Amino acid sequence: MSLHLIIGDKLYSSWSLRGALALDLTGAAYTEELIKLNQPDTRERLLKHSPTGKVPLLKTEHGTIADSLAIAEYLAEQFPAAGLWPQDIASRAQARSACAQMHSGFFAMRGNMPFDLSHDAPLSPVPADVQADIERMSALWAECRAAATETGPYLFGRATLADVFFAPIAVRLRTYQVKLSAIDEAYVETLYQWPAFKAWQKAGLEELEK
């Protein structure tokens, strides 16, 4: 199967990170094309690939798929043996719910804590709506752990699409130096040690030197 992922800057594009991590879970080979964001020709270049003008985009033999959640579901269908979702029905339902909540919410955290792999300073003061998002995030992670039927350091034991969707949040929590519970801090560290994430982080930080 031919898979071609179109992304934005690795330093800044949280949505692109999700696409790359989801592909990594499949174990499939794919090619990658980076289109720098916030450039005069960015939108023109993106529109050549998709009418959304956004990243990530996944080009497949079945057409171009826009949006990280749609990409994730497509990959889960195409690579069932990879187990991108938890195998247990209740766990899988919770994982899907968590990803959907992440995908469509947490706007205060996103708006006040922009994704930037190189950031290293606390948000001060922390607005009330941001703190509410942080607390909800911690509760959502706890709900995932409670639904898990496998053991391991990820939300559902082994790495799944739930971890793919929360990796950008882990970056925000760490780069803005948010104080977390021991179990949440351990989870953030797990995501930072994920080989696919480490490769993305390294490439993103190297963008600063170009």
SEZA-765475 format. One record per atom (N, C-alpha, C): residue in one letter; chain; atom name; x, y, z. Coordinates in steps of 0.1 Angstrom, whole numbers, plus 2048, in hexadecimal, padded with zeros to 3 digits. Example, Ala and Ser with C-alpha at 12.3 -4.5 7.8 and 13.67 -1.06 7.14 Angstrom:
BEGIN
R  rest  kette  atom   c1   c2   c3
R     a      A     N  884  7C7  84E
R     a      A    CA  87B  7D3  84E
R     a      A     C  884  7DF  84E
R     s      A     N  880  7EA  847
R     s      A    CA  889  7F5  847
R     s      A     C  881  800  84F
This chain:
BEGIN
R  rest  kette  atom   c1   c2   c3
R     m      A     N  808  7F4  800
R     m      A    CA  800  800  800
R     m      A     C  809  80C  800
R     s      A     N  806  816  7F7
R     s      A    CA  80D  822  7F7
R     s      A     C  807  82D  800
R     l      A     N  80F  832  809
R     l      A    CA  80A  83C  813
R     l      A     C  814  848  813
R     h      A     N  80E  854  811
R     h      A    CA  816  860  810
R     h      A     C  810  86A  81A
R     l      A     N  817  86E  824
R     l      A    CA  812  877  82E
R     l      A     C  817  885  82C
R     i      A     N  80E  88E  82B
R     i      A    CA  812  89C  82A
R     i      A     C  810  8A3  837
R     i      A     N  81A  8AA  83C
R     i      A    CA  81A  8B0  849
R     i      A     C  81F  8BE  849
R     g      A     N  81D  8C5  854
R     g      A    CA  823  8D2  856
R     g      A     C  82F  8D1  85E
R     d      A     N  835  8DD  863
R     d      A    CA  841  8DD  86B
R     d      A     C  840  8D3  877
R     k      A     N  84A  8CB  879
R     k      A    CA  84A  8C2  884
R     k      A     C  84B  8C9  891
R     l      A     N  851  8D4  891
R     l      A    CA  853  8DC  89D
R     l      A     C  845  8E2  8A2
R     y      A     N  83C  8E4  899
R     y      A    CA  830  8EB  89D
R     y      A     C  823  8E4  89A
R     s      A     N  823  8DA  892
R     s      A    CA  816  8D4  88D
R     s      A     C  812  8C8  895
R     s      A     N  80A  8CA  89F
R     s      A    CA  805  8BF  8A8
R     s      A     C  7FC  8B5  8A0
R     w      A     N  7F4  8BA  897
R     w      A    CA  7EC  8B2  88F
R     w      A     C  7F4  8A8  886
R     s      A     N  7FF  8AE  880
R     s      A    CA  807  8A5  878
R     s      A     C  80E  89A  880
R     l      A     N  812  89E  88C
R     l      A    CA  818  894  895
R     l      A     C  80E  888  897
R     r      A     N  802  88A  898
R     r      A    CA  7F8  87F  89A
R     r      A     C  7F8  876  88E
R     g      A     N  7F8  87C  882
R     g      A    CA  7F9  874  876
R     g      A     C  805  86B  875
R     a      A     N  810  870  879
R     a      A    CA  81D  869  878
R     a      A     C  81D  85E  883
R     l      A     N  818  860  88F
R     l      A    CA  818  856  899
R     l      A     C  80E  84B  896
R     a      A     N  803  84F  890
R     a      A    CA  7F9  844  88C
R     a      A     C  7FF  83B  881
R     l      A     N  806  841  878
R     l      A    CA  80D  839  86D
R     l      A     C  817  830  874
R     d      A     N  81E  835  87D
R     d      A    CA  829  82D  884
R     d      A     C  822  820  88A
R     l      A     N  817  822  890
R     l      A    CA  810  816  897
R     l      A     C  80D  80B  88D
R     t      A     N  80B  80F  880
R     t      A    CA  807  805  876
R     t      A     C  814  7FC  872
R     g      A     N  81F  802  874
R     g      A    CA  82C  7FB  86F
R     g      A     C  82E  7FC  860
R     a      A     N  825  803  859
R     a      A    CA  826  804  84A
R     a      A     C  830  80E  846
R     a      A     N  835  80C  83A
R     a      A    CA  83F  816  835
R     a      A     C  836  821  82E
R     y      A     N  83B  82D  82F
R     y      A    CA  835  838  829
R     y      A     C  83F  843  826
R     t      A     N  83B  84C  81D
R     t      A    CA  844  858  81A
R     t      A     C  83D  864  820
R     e      A     N  846  86E  822
R     e      A    CA  842  87A  829
R     e      A     C  845  887  821
R     e      A     N  83D  890  822
R     e      A    CA  83F  89D  81B
R     e      A     C  83C  8A9  824
R     l      A     N  845  8B1  827
R     l      A    CA  843  8BC  831
R     l      A     C  841  8C9  829
R     i      A     N  836  8D0  82C
R     i      A    CA  833  8DD  827
R     i      A     C  834  8E7  832
R     k      A     N  83D  8F0  831
R     k      A    CA  83F  8FA  83C
R     k      A     C  832  902  83E
R     l      A     N  82E  904  84A
R     l      A    CA  822  90C  84D
R     l      A     C  825  91B  84E
R     n      A     N  81B  923  84D
R     n      A    CA  81C  932  84F
R     n      A     C  826  938  845
R     q      A     N  826  932  839
R     q      A    CA  82E  938  82E
R     q      A     C  825  93E  824
R     p      A     N  829  947  81B
R     p      A    CA  821  94D  811
R     p      A     C  81A  943  808
R     d      A     N  821  938  805
R     d      A    CA  81B  92E  7FC
R     d      A     C  816  922  803
R     t      A     N  815  922  810
R     t      A    CA  810  916  818
R     t      A     C  803  911  813
R     r      A     N  7F9  91A  813
R     r      A    CA  7EB  916  810
R     r      A     C  7EB  911  801
R     e      A     N  7F1  918  7F8
R     e      A    CA  7F1  914  7EA
R     e      A     C  7F7  906  7E9
R     r      A     N  801  903  7F0
R     r      A    CA  808  8F6  7EF
R     r      A     C  7FF  8EB  7F5
R     l      A     N  7F8  8EE  800
R     l      A    CA  7EF  8E4  806
R     l      A     C  7E3  8E2  7FD
R     l      A     N  7DD  8EC  7F7
R     l      A    CA  7D2  8EB  7EF
R     l      A     C  7D4  8E2  7E3
R     k      A     N  7E0  8E0  7DF
R     k      A    CA  7E4  8D7  7D4
R     k      A     C  7E1  8C9  7D8
R     h      A     N  7E1  8C6  7E5
R     h      A    CA  7DF  8B9  7E9
R     h      A     C  7D0  8B6  7EF
R     s      A     N  7CA  8C1  7F5
R     s      A    CA  7BD  8BF  7FB
R     s      A     C  7B6  8CC  7FC
R     p      A     N  7A9  8CC  7FA
R     p      A    CA  7A1  8D9  7FB
R     p      A     C  7A1  8DE  80A
R     t      A     N  7A5  8D6  814
R     t      A    CA  7A4  8DB  821
R     t      A     C  7AF  8E5  824
R     g      A     N  7BA  8E4  81D
R     g      A    CA  7C6  8ED  81F
R     g      A     C  7CC  8EB  82C
R     k      A     N  7CB  8DF  832
R     k      A    CA  7D0  8DD  840
R     k      A     C  7D8  8D0  840
R     v      A     N  7E0  8CE  84A
R     v      A    CA  7E7  8C2  84C
R     v      A     C  7E3  8BB  859
R     p      A     N  7E4  8AE  85A
R     p      A    CA  7EB  8A5  851
R     p      A     C  7E1  8A0  846
R     l      A     N  7E7  89B  83B
R     l      A    CA  7E0  895  830
R     l      A     C  7E7  888  82D
R     l      A     N  7DF  87E  82B
R     l      A    CA  7E5  870  828
R     l      A     C  7E0  86C  81A
R     k      A     N  7EA  86B  811
R     k      A    CA  7E6  867  803
R     k      A     C  7E7  857  803
R     t      A     N  7DD  851  7FE
R     t      A    CA  7DC  843  7FE
R     t      A     C  7D6  83E  7F0
R     e      A     N  7D6  831  7EE
R     e      A    CA  7D0  82C  7E2
R     e      A     C  7C1  82E  7E1
R     h      A     N  7BB  832  7ED
R     h      A    CA  7AD  834  7EE
R     h      A     C  7AA  843  7ED
R     g      A     N  7B4  84B  7EB
R     g      A    CA  7B2  85A  7EA
R     g      A     C  7B9  861  7F5
R     t      A     N  7B8  86E  7F6
R     t      A    CA  7BE  876  800
R     t      A     C  7B5  878  80C
R     i      A     N  7BA  875  818
R     i      A    CA  7B2  875  824
R     i      A     C  7B7  881  82C
R     a      A     N  7AE  88A  830
R     a      A    CA  7B1  896  838
R     a      A     C  7AC  894  846
R     d      A     N  7B3  89A  84F
R     d      A    CA  7AF  89A  85E
R     d      A     C  7B6  88E  865
R     s      A     N  7BC  891  870
R     s      A    CA  7C3  886  877
R     s      A     C  7BA  87B  87C
R     l      A     N  7AE  87E  880
R     l      A    CA  7A5  874  885
R     l      A     C  7A1  86B  87A
R     a      A     N  79E  870  86E
R     a      A    CA  79A  868  863
R     a      A     C  7A6  85F  85E
R     i      A     N  7B2  865  85F
R     i      A    CA  7BE  85D  85B
R     i      A     C  7BF  852  865
R     a      A     N  7BD  854  872
R     a      A    CA  7BF  84A  87C
R     a      A     C  7B5  83E  879
R     e      A     N  7A8  842  877
R     e      A    CA  79E  837  875
R     e      A     C  7A1  830  868
R     y      A     N  7A6  836  85D
R     y      A    CA  7A9  82F  851
R     y      A     C  7B5  825  854
R     l      A     N  7BF  82A  85B
R     l      A    CA  7CA  821  85D
R     l      A     C  7C6  815  866
R     a      A     N  7BD  817  870
R     a      A    CA  7B8  80C  878
R     a      A     C  7B1  802  870
R     e      A     N  7A9  806  866
R     e      A    CA  7A2  7FD  85D
R     e      A     C  7AC  7F6  854
R     q      A     N  7B5  7FD  84E
R     q      A    CA  7BF  7F7  845
R     q      A     C  7C9  7ED  84B
R     f      A     N  7CC  7F0  858
R     f      A    CA  7D6  7E7  85E
R     f      A     C  7D0  7E2  86B
R     p      A     N  7C6  7D9  86A
R     p      A    CA  7C0  7D4  876
R     p      A     C  7C9  7CC  87F
R     a      A     N  7D3  7C5  879
R     a      A    CA  7DC  7BD  881
R     a      A     C  7E5  7C5  88A
R     a      A     N  7E6  7D2  887
R     a      A    CA  7EF  7DB  88F
R     a      A     C  7E8  7DF  89C
R     g      A     N  7DB  7DD  89D
R     g      A    CA  7D4  7E0  8A9
R     g      A     C  7D5  7EF  8AD
R     l      A     N  7D2  7F8  8A4
R     l      A    CA  7D3  806  8A8
R     l      A     C  7C9  80B  8B3
R     w      A     N  7BE  804  8B3
R     w      A    CA  7B4  806  8BE
R     w      A     C  7B6  7FA  8C8
R     p      A     N  7B2  7FC  8D5
R     p      A    CA  7B2  7F1  8DE
R     p      A     C  7A9  7E5  8D9
R     q      A     N  7AD  7D9  8DC
R     q      A    CA  7A5  7CE  8D8
R     q      A     C  798  7CC  8DF
R     d      A     N  798  7CF  8EC
R     d      A    CA  78C  7CD  8F4
R     d      A     C  781  7D8  8F0
R     i      A     N  775  7D4  8EF
R     i      A    CA  76A  7DD  8EA
R     i      A     C  769  7E9  8F2
R     a      A     N  768  7E7  900
R     a      A    CA  766  7F3  909
R     a      A     C  772  7FC  908
R     s      A     N  77E  7F6  908
R     s      A    CA  78A  7FE  907
R     s      A     C  78A  806  8FA
R     r      A     N  787  7FF  8EF
R     r      A    CA  787  806  8E2
R     r      A     C  77D  811  8E2
R     a      A     N  771  80F  8E8
R     a      A    CA  767  81A  8E8
R     a      A     C  76D  826  8F0
R     q      A     N  773  823  8FB
R     q      A    CA  779  82E  903
R     q      A     C  784  835  8FC
R     a      A     N  78C  82E  8F5
R     a      A    CA  797  834  8ED
R     a      A     C  792  83D  8E2
R     r      A     N  787  838  8DB
R     r      A    CA  781  841  8D1
R     r      A     C  77B  84D  8D7
R     s      A     N  774  84C  8E2
R     s      A    CA  76E  857  8E9
R     s      A     C  779  861  8ED
R     a      A     N  784  85C  8F2
R     a      A    CA  78F  865  8F7
R     a      A     C  795  86D  8EB
R     c      A     N  797  866  8E0
R     c      A    CA  79D  86D  8D4
R     c      A     C  793  877  8CF
R     a      A     N  786  874  8CF
R     a      A    CA  77C  87D  8C9
R     a      A     C  77C  88A  8D2
R     q      A     N  77C  888  8DF
R     q      A    CA  77C  893  8E9
R     q      A     C  789  89C  8E7
R     m      A     N  794  895  8E5
R     m      A    CA  7A0  89D  8E2
R     m      A     C  79F  8A4  8D5
R     h      A     N  79A  89E  8CB
R     h      A    CA  799  8A4  8BE
R     h      A     C  790  8B0  8BD
R     s      A     N  786  8B0  8C5
R     s      A    CA  77C  8BB  8C4
R     s      A     C  77B  8C4  8D0
R     g      A     N  785  8C3  8DA
R     g      A    CA  784  8CB  8E5
R     g      A     C  792  8D0  8EA
R     f      A     N  792  8D4  8F7
R     f      A    CA  79E  8D9  8FD
R     f      A     C  7A4  8E6  8F6
R     f      A     N  79B  8EF  8F2
R     f      A    CA  79E  8FA  8EB
R     f      A     C  7A6  904  8F3
R     a      A     N  7A3  905  900
R     a      A    CA  7AB  90F  908
R     a      A     C  7B9  90B  909
R     m      A     N  7BC  8FE  90B
R     m      A    CA  7CA  8F9  90C
R     m      A     C  7D1  8FC  8FF
R     r      A     N  7CA  8F8  8F4
R     r      A    CA  7D0  8FA  8E7
R     r      A     C  7D4  909  8E4
R     g      A     N  7CA  912  8E7
R     g      A    CA  7CB  920  8E4
R     g      A     C  7D6  927  8EC
R     n      A     N  7D7  923  8F9
R     n      A    CA  7E1  929  902
R     n      A     C  7EE  922  903
R     m      A     N  7EF  916  8FE
R     m      A    CA  7FB  90E  8FF
R     m      A     C  7FE  908  8F1
R     p      A     N  802  911  8E8
R     p      A    CA  805  90C  8DA
R     p      A     C  80F  901  8DA
R     f      A     N  80D  8F8  8D0
R     f      A    CA  817  8ED  8CF
R     f      A     C  824  8F2  8C9
R     d      A     N  82F  8F0  8D1
R     d      A    CA  83C  8F4  8CC
R     d      A     C  846  8EB  8D4
R     l      A     N  84C  8E2  8CD
R     l      A    CA  855  8D9  8D3
R     l      A     C  861  8E0  8DA
R     s      A     N  864  8EC  8D6
R     s      A    CA  870  8F3  8DC
R     s      A     C  86C  8FB  8E8
R     h      A     N  85F  8FD  8EB
R     h      A    CA  85B  906  8F6
R     h      A     C  860  900  903
R     d      A     N  863  908  90C
R     d      A    CA  867  904  91A
R     d      A     C  866  90F  924
R     a      A     N  859  911  927
R     a      A    CA  856  91C  931
R     a      A     C  847  919  936
R     p      A     N  844  91C  942
R     p      A    CA  837  91A  947
R     p      A     C  82D  925  942
R     l      A     N  821  921  942
R     l      A    CA  816  92B  93F
R     l      A     C  812  931  94C
R     s      A     N  814  93E  94D
R     s      A    CA  811  945  95A
R     s      A     C  80B  953  957
R     p      A     N  800  956  95D
R     p      A    CA  7F7  94C  965
R     p      A     C  7F0  942  95C
R     v      A     N  7EB  938  962
R     v      A    CA  7E4  92E  95A
R     v      A     C  7D5  932  95B
R     p      A     N  7CF  935  94F
R     p      A    CA  7C1  939  94F
R     p      A     C  7B8  92E  954
R     a      A     N  7AD  931  95A
R     a      A    CA  7A4  927  960
R     a      A     C  79F  91D  956
R     d      A     N  79C  921  949
R     d      A    CA  797  918  93F
R     d      A     C  7A2  90E  93B
R     v      A     N  7AF  913  93B
R     v      A    CA  7BA  90A  938
R     v      A     C  7BC  8FF  943
R     q      A     N  7BB  904  950
R     q      A    CA  7BC  8FB  95B
R     q      A     C  7B1  8F0  95B
R     a      A     N  7A5  8F5  957
R     a      A    CA  79A  8EB  956
R     a      A     C  79D  8E1  94B
R     d      A     N  7A3  8E5  940
R     d      A    CA  7A7  8DC  935
R     d      A     C  7B1  8D2  93A
R     i      A     N  7BB  8D7  942
R     i      A    CA  7C5  8CE  947
R     i      A     C  7BF  8C3  950
R     e      A     N  7B6  8C8  959
R     e      A    CA  7B0  8BE  962
R     e      A     C  7A7  8B4  95B
R     r      A     N  7A0  8B9  951
R     r      A    CA  798  8B0  949
R     r      A     C  7A1  8A6  942
R     m      A     N  7AC  8AA  93D
R     m      A    CA  7B5  8A1  936
R     m      A     C  7BA  896  93F
R     s      A     N  7BE  89A  94B
R     s      A    CA  7C2  890  955
R     s      A     C  7B7  886  958
R     a      A     N  7AB  88B  959
R     a      A    CA  7A0  882  95C
R     a      A     C  79D  879  950
R     l      A     N  79E  87E  944
R     l      A    CA  79C  876  938
R     l      A     C  7A7  86B  937
R     w      A     N  7B3  86E  93A
R     w      A    CA  7BD  864  93B
R     w      A     C  7BA  859  945
R     a      A     N  7B5  85D  950
R     a      A    CA  7B1  853  95B
R     a      A     C  7A6  84A  956
R     e      A     N  79C  850  94F
R     e      A    CA  791  848  949
R     e      A     C  796  83E  940
R     c      A     N  7A0  841  938
R     c      A    CA  7A6  838  92E
R     c      A     C  7AD  82C  936
R     r      A     N  7B5  830  940
R     r      A    CA  7BC  826  947
R     r      A     C  7B2  81C  94E
R     a      A     N  7A7  822  953
R     a      A    CA  79D  819  95A
R     a      A     C  797  810  950
R     a      A     N  796  813  943
R     a      A    CA  790  80B  939
R     a      A     C  799  801  933
R     a      A     N  7A6  802  936
R     a      A    CA  7B0  7FA  92F
R     a      A     C  7B0  7EC  935
R     t      A     N  7B2  7E2  92C
R     t      A    CA  7B2  7D4  930
R     t      A     C  7C0  7CE  92E
R     e      A     N  7C9  7D6  929
R     e      A    CA  7D7  7D2  927
R     e      A     C  7E0  7DA  930
R     t      A     N  7EB  7D5  934
R     t      A    CA  7F5  7DC  93D
R     t      A     C  800  7E2  934
R     g      A     N  805  7ED  939
R     g      A    CA  810  7F4  932
R     g      A     C  810  802  935
R     p      A     N  819  80A  930
R     p      A    CA  81B  818  934
R     p      A     C  812  822  92C
R     y      A     N  80C  81D  921
R     y      A    CA  803  826  919
R     y      A     C  7F5  825  91F
R     l      A     N  7EC  82E  91A
R     l      A    CA  7DF  82F  91F
R     l      A     C  7D7  822  920
R     f      A     N  7D9  81A  916
R     f      A    CA  7D2  80D  915
R     f      A     C  7DC  801  915
R     g      A     N  7E7  804  91C
R     g      A    CA  7F1  7F9  91D
R     g      A     C  7FC  7FB  913
R     r      A     N  7F9  7F7  906
R     r      A    CA  802  7F9  8FB
R     r      A     C  7FE  806  8F4
R     a      A     N  806  80A  8EB
R     a      A    CA  803  816  8E3
R     a      A     C  7F8  814  8DA
R     t      A     N  7EE  81E  8DA
R     t      A    CA  7E3  81D  8D1
R     t      A     C  7E1  82C  8CC
R     l      A     N  7D6  82D  8C4
R     l      A    CA  7D3  83A  8BE
R     l      A     C  7D0  844  8C9
R     a      A     N  7CB  840  8D5
R     a      A    CA  7C9  849  8E0
R     a      A     C  7D6  850  8E3
R     d      A     N  7E1  849  8E4
R     d      A    CA  7EE  850  8E7
R     d      A     C  7F2  859  8DB
R     v      A     N  7EF  855  8CF
R     v      A    CA  7F2  85D  8C4
R     v      A     C  7EB  86B  8C6
R     f      A     N  7DF  86B  8CA
R     f      A    CA  7D7  878  8CB
R     f      A     C  7DB  880  8D7
R     f      A     N  7E1  87A  8E1
R     f      A    CA  7E5  881  8ED
R     f      A     C  7F3  885  8ED
R     a      A     N  7FB  880  8E4
R     a      A    CA  809  884  8E3
R     a      A     C  80B  893  8E2
R     p      A     N  804  89A  8DA
R     p      A    CA  806  8A9  8DA
R     p      A     C  802  8B0  8E7
R     i      A     N  7F9  8AA  8EE
R     i      A    CA  7F5  8B0  8FB
R     i      A     C  801  8AD  905
R     a      A     N  807  8A2  904
R     a      A    CA  813  89F  90D
R     a      A     C  81E  8A9  90A
R     v      A     N  81F  8AD  8FE
R     v      A    CA  829  8B7  8FA
R     v      A     C  826  8C5  901
R     r      A     N  819  8C8  900
R     r      A    CA  815  8D5  906
R     r      A     C  817  8D5  915
R     l      A     N  813  8CA  91C
R     l      A    CA  814  8C9  92A
R     l      A     C  823  8C9  92E
R     r      A     N  82C  8C3  927
R     r      A    CA  83A  8C4  92B
R     r      A     C  841  8D1  927
R     t      A     N  83E  8D6  91B
R     t      A    CA  845  8E2  917
R     t      A     C  840  8EE  91F
R     y      A     N  834  8EE  924
R     y      A    CA  82F  8F9  92C
R     y      A     C  830  8F6  93B
R     q      A     N  837  8EB  93E
R     q      A    CA  83C  8E8  94C
R     q      A     C  830  8E6  955
R     v      A     N  825  8E0  950
R     v      A    CA  819  8DE  959
R     v      A     C  81C  8D3  963
R     k      A     N  819  8D6  970
R     k      A    CA  81B  8CC  97A
R     k      A     C  810  8C2  979
R     l      A     N  814  8B5  979
R     l      A    CA  80B  8AA  977
R     l      A     C  80C  8A0  983
R     s      A     N  803  897  984
R     s      A    CA  804  88C  98D
R     s      A     C  80F  883  988
R     a      A     N  813  87A  991
R     a      A    CA  81E  871  98E
R     a      A     C  81A  868  982
R     i      A     N  80D  863  982
R     i      A    CA  809  85A  978
R     i      A     C  808  861  96A
R     d      A     N  804  86E  96A
R     d      A    CA  803  875  95E
R     d      A     C  811  879  959
R     e      A     N  81A  87D  962
R     e      A    CA  827  880  95E
R     e      A     C  82E  874  958
R     a      A     N  82C  868  95E
R     a      A    CA  831  85C  958
R     a      A     C  82C  859  94A
R     y      A     N  81F  85C  948
R     y      A    CA  819  85A  93B
R     y      A     C  820  863  931
R     v      A     N  821  870  935
R     v      A    CA  828  87A  92C
R     v      A     C  836  875  928
R     e      A     N  83D  870  932
R     e      A    CA  84B  86B  92F
R     e      A     C  84A  85F  926
R     t      A     N  840  856  927
R     t      A    CA  83E  84B  91E
R     t      A     C  83D  84F  910
R     l      A     N  835  85A  90E
R     l      A    CA  833  85F  900
R     l      A     C  840  865  8FB
R     y      A     N  847  86C  904
R     y      A    CA  854  872  900
R     y      A     C  85F  868  8FC
R     q      A     N  85D  85C  902
R     q      A    CA  867  851  8FF
R     q      A     C  862  848  8F3
R     w      A     N  856  84A  8EE
R     w      A    CA  851  843  8E3
R     w      A     C  85B  845  8D7
R     p      A     N  861  83B  8D1
R     p      A    CA  86B  83D  8C6
R     p      A     C  866  846  8BB
R     a      A     N  85A  844  8B7
R     a      A    CA  854  84C  8AC
R     a      A     C  853  85B  8B0
R     f      A     N  84F  85D  8BC
R     f      A    CA  84F  86B  8C1
R     f      A     C  85C  871  8C2
R     k      A     N  866  86A  8C7
R     k      A    CA  874  86F  8C9
R     k      A     C  879  873  8BB
R     a      A     N  877  86B  8B1
R     a      A    CA  87C  86E  8A4
R     a      A     C  875  87B  89E
R     w      A     N  868  87C  8A1
R     w      A    CA  861  889  89D
R     w      A     C  867  895  8A4
R     q      A     N  869  893  8B1
R     q      A    CA  86E  89E  8B9
R     q      A     C  87C  8A3  8B5
R     k      A     N  884  899  8B2
R     k      A    CA  892  89C  8AD
R     k      A     C  891  8A4  8A0
R     a      A     N  889  89F  897
R     a      A    CA  888  8A6  88A
R     a      A     C  882  8B4  88C
R     g      A     N  878  8B5  895
R     g      A    CA  872  8C2  897
R     g      A     C  87C  8CC  89D
R     l      A     N  884  8C8  8A6
R     l      A    CA  88E  8D1  8AC
R     l      A     C  899  8D5  8A2
R     e      A     N  89B  8CC  899
R     e      A    CA  8A5  8CF  88F
R     e      A     C  8A0  8D9  885
R     e      A     N  893  8DB  884
R     e      A    CA  88E  8E5  87B
R     e      A     C  892  8F3  880
R     l      A     N  895  8F5  88D
R     l      A    CA  899  902  892
R     l      A     C  8A7  906  88C
R     e      A     N  8AE  8FC  888
R     e      A    CA  8BC  8FF  883
R     e      A     C  8BC  902  874
R     k      A     N  8B1  900  86D
R     k      A    CA  8B0  902  85F
R     k      A     C  8AC  910  85B
